[in-house]
């Protein structure tokens, strides 16, 4: 979920899944959406009954060379994900920050892969994977429900 820092506490206090114990845990990370040419998110239609997308939460290494590895392959990574945003494969992506307004410490990406196997296979060719930037990746299957989403940065 993406919310502004000032709205986060208010939102979490009101969130039924949190209040009723449905969520086992939660983590909050500062996040910057990459300004790519994303397609619009679903606004109408039926709610999918099966997974439609995959989420990768990828943390960079914490060693002294981690930032240098990221920066050395960043242009190649962006060259790969730019057309993926245009064709709808990459629904949303961006950097997890080590502090609000801070440095890059990982990434979050949502792709239009209905299985985790398909998402993992697609990401296996990404420079952040092949270049050793992402050291720990957590995968989640999800479905995007039609909602009144706001346009993403970079979207026409």
N, C-alpha and C positions, 0 to 999 in steps of 0.2 A: 504494500500500500504506500502511496506517496502523499504525504501531507506536510504542510508547513510546520516548522518547529513550534510556533506559538499556538497552533491548533492541536498539537499532538496530545497533550495531557487531557484537554477537554474531550477530545474524541475518544481516547482510551477509557476514560471514566464512564462514558455513555455507551461504549461498545458492548452489545449483549453477549457476544461470544466470550469476551473477557469476564464480564460480570457473572455469567452463568457457568464458568469453568470449562467451556468447550476448548478454548485455547490452552494447551499444556504449558506453553512458554511463548515468549516474544522477545525479539531483539530490535533495537532501534539503531540505525546507522545513518549518519549524514550521507546524502546521496545527491549526485549531480547528473541530470539527464543529459545524454549526449545529443547535441542539436543535429539530428539526422532527418532525412526526408521520410518520416514515418507515414504509414497509411492511417486513415482514421480508425479509431477503435469502434467496436460494434455499438450502434445506437438503437437498433430495433431487431425484431425477430425473436425466435424462441430461445429459451435458455438451454444451452447444450446439456445433454444428460451424461456425456462421457468427456474425458479430457480432450482438449483441443490445442493446448499449448504446454510448453515446458519452461520452467524457470531455473536458471543457473545462478547460484550465489557463489561467487568465486573470490577467494581471498588470496592476495599476493603473498609471497614469501616475506618473512620478517628479517632476513639476513641483510648484511650491509650492501649487497649487490642487487637487492630487489628493485629499487627504483630505476637503477641503470638498465636492468633487463626490460622493465616495462617501457621505458622511453626508447630503447633501441628497436623495439618492434611495434611501437604504437602506430606509426604511419601505415605499416603493412596491415595491422589489425583494422584501422579505420577504413583503409581501402577495401577491405573484405566486407565489413559490415555496412558500408554506405549503400551498395547495391542491394544488400539483403533487406535494408529498411525500405528501399524503394519498391521492391517486389513483394513485401509483406512477410518475408521469412523472419526478420527481426522486428518484433512488435514494439519493443522498448529496450533501451540499454543505457548504461551509464556507469559512472565511477562511485564506488563506496569511498568515502573520505575518512581520514583518520581523526577529523574534527570538523565542525562546521566551517566551511571555507578553507579547509586544510588540504593536505596532499592525498593523492590517490593511494588506496590501500586494498583495492579489490574492485569487483564489478558485479552488477546485477544485469541479467539479460533475460528477456522473455521472447521465446521463438515460437513460431507456428508449427511445432512438432507435437503431434498428439501422443507420442510415446517418448519415454526418456531415452530409450535405445536410439531412436532417430535423432534426438537432440544431441546426445553424446557423440554420435557418429559425425554429425555436422560440425560440432565444435572441435572435434579432434584435429581438424585441419587449420584451426585458427592460430595465428602467430602467438597469441597469449598462452595457448596450450603448448604448441611446439617449441616456443621460446622459453618455457619454464617460468612464466610470469605468475600464472595461477597455480598455487601450491595446494589448495584445498577447495574442492567444488562440492557444493550440496545441490542436489537436483530435486525438483518438485514438479509433479504433473498438476495441471490446473485446467480450468475452462474459463473463458472470458464471457461473462454474461453481458447482454446488452444493457447499457446504462447511459445516463446523460453525461458522458465523459467530456472533459474539456480538451481542446486540441493540444497535442504534445508539441514541445519546442521543435522547430524545424519543419513541422507539417504545413503544407500549403493550405 
